[in-house]
């Protein structure tokens, strides 16, 4: 069972370098890493090249021209060109816990997708993070997170895994949180993603990842939420691409897709209607 970690990024080489520093500390490495780049410039390529030079697994840079927010399109390209069986997705502004990849692989099933949550840093804490903080593991320690204002409620404290892993795994199962695909912390078998034709490239920002999770569920691939056992820390950044009206329209679309049981998008990896089903 081959695995690939797909890291989405756009013009944030400092965050990407911190992200990749956390990838380098994984207890279980993926078999490969793909950087899904939505049109970044030379500084991002330099960060990728520097990481690739010392990475123990192959690193590929999947790039497309900058034409606005097209995360779904570059993710689809990375999926289509991957040779892995299991794909794990994170954003390039995330720092992943050393057990992150291992936990996703432990729960990988052909009929299951998994998605976890995150711990957010504010702008001040984000500016202060160093690669030494990542390499030492401090960014995942409860004391460091609390000192940097990241633990603001009991739920966030639990996301930092304060108890032994069996207890945290039990909390995963007992958590009442809705199973929703979160693009910064998710995984599935590549075959399952191809079954629903990947991400809908027309949705742009605001729910496109969740929409694919709904279609996976409609296709019989059930979601599993890893709220407390696959932690990652999110680096703050501006969102100039955010469009509240577009996000509201996407929410309505997701409700319709869930209601109608839609599984295939004609605007995904393949630009075509759903394949015809064989006659009974």
Secondary structure, DSSP 8 states (H G I E B T S, - for coil): --EEEEEEESS-HHHHHHHHHHHTT-SS--SEEEEEESS--HHHHHHHHHHHTT-SSEEEEEE----S--HHHHHHHHHHH---SEEEEEETTEEE-TTHHHHHHHT-BTTEEEEE--EE--HHHHHH--HHHHHHTGGGSHHHHHHTT---SHHHHHHT--S-HHHHHHHHHH--------TTEEEEEHHHHHHTTS--TTS-SSSHHHHHHHHHHHTT-EEEEETTTS-EEE-----TT--HHHHHHHHHHHHHHHHHT----TTSSS-S--------
